[in-house]
Amino acid sequence: MSSRKSWVDFRLKERKVGDLPSGGDPLWALVYPQGYEVGMANLGVHSVYRALRERGVAAERFFKSPFPDISVENDRPISDFRLLTASVVYEPDMTSLLSMLKKWRIPATWIEREEKDSPILGVGGGISYINPLGLSKYADFIALGDGEEIFDHLVDAVRDFFRHHGNRRRLWETLAENASFFVPPIHLEQLVKGRPLSRKKSICLDLSAAAGKSTWITPRSVFPDSFLVETQRGCYRKCPFCTIPACFGPPRTRPKDLVLKDIDAAKEYGALRLGIIAPESGDYPWISDVIATVRQQDISVSFASLRLDSLTPEMLEVLSQSGQRTLTVAPETGDDELRKKCGKPFTQELIIEKLKLAREKGITKTKMYFMLGLPNETVEHILETARFISLVRRETGLKTVASFSIFVPKPQTPWQDNEFSSLETIETKTRLLRKNLLKTGTSGVELRFPSYREADEEYNLAWCLADSDLVFTRKKKARHDTILVKRQLELLGFQRNIPDRGEGV
Ligand code: SF4
């Protein structure tokens, strides 16, 4: 990396997919509150940039590292920008965004920014589908849901804002005309007083309208040299802990011809690998055509997620031929009954059968994700998980990584009313696991345990009320009122029950 503070080395390594207009107006900072490598593996970042550039906007990217103060495109300082929009995908991104604002000396709240005539801050991304209330003290506006159908309104409103000498109230009011914008300066007071807002997530039901592919290919990505191709949004499965079926709209697929055309073109764009992006790759109805095209193209492939019960020998073969030696799976627990309650009705037997098959196809290691603190989890469930991990190692011969996270109940999910475990409970369960794994055998098994502090922060941020502070300290604890959060989400316009076709989700 160059010692000079510049993105030049990164720019030189980026290969653009297709032509996009350069220049344009207005100048618009796209902020991703994580590092460049993580952001470049996020298809949402690619899609938002593409959508804005196609509309003639001078969008420039900012990442938290390595050079947060200047744009990737032109090394332009953040102080040149009057408009910032940030992708907030996971809960920790919320506080990360605040720390970027602090570093930039931009006031965090929309009230302070109005007083000081500081830049406008808009937010979109994953959090907007689950619980956008926590950002209501900070963002001038929050785009709810998918971007495809609201970009035009957003760009028109922003251009109008600049034409009218940065009249913020005018921008807020124009944005609020579209039901898929939650505009705290206009809406917050009503929400806190308990008045319904009838906001509505924008859900793009026709994915042929989505870009569905990378804008750049770069070696400096969590998915290096990969061309990302989207196949599906939403999920057919109904895992009760998961936000995808509960918050992100109904399952919808990108047309087969578009997906296959993109795969065909990946090498021309200079990709060494394909990354198939879907909440559950194996559920794509044309997955066998995808695999056949990958083979024809003789290109490596990885799947963003794979569910054990939809894993086929063809998928394992193509992964192995791609040089992949680790298979990542998520049994959630070792206990078959509890796993079934998690929405994963497959047995230990099936898991071991699939992992043995994976080994035959050339996979040498499995990484298994488990959760601790699941609803109604007992000591016996924990002991069964310990036994199961040893069994996998013994029966399959695969090197085994057992990675644990802590169950965090999320708003709008069927398990939203379950408890978040105390530190004491998690420590007891962790000790029990370690002790029993030692008994059942840990040779060739690597155990990874979660940080309680991080899970606790995730829980606090996931259940933020409207107008709350996002900075919690030991003295200043988060205010837990999940009943009120649910009520406020209803007032916002988010419904609990997801209809079959994206209305009112
Ligand atoms: S299969 Fe995966 S994405 Fe789908 S609901 Fe279950 S956990 Fe969520």
Boltz pocket constraint, residues with backbone or C-beta under 6 A from the ligand:
constraints:
  - pocket:
      binder: B
      contacts: [[A, 235], [A, 236], [A, 237], [A, 238], [A, 239], [A, 242], [A, 243], [A, 244], [A, 245], [A, 279], [A, 280], [A, 307], [A, 342], [A, 343]]
      max_distance: 6.0
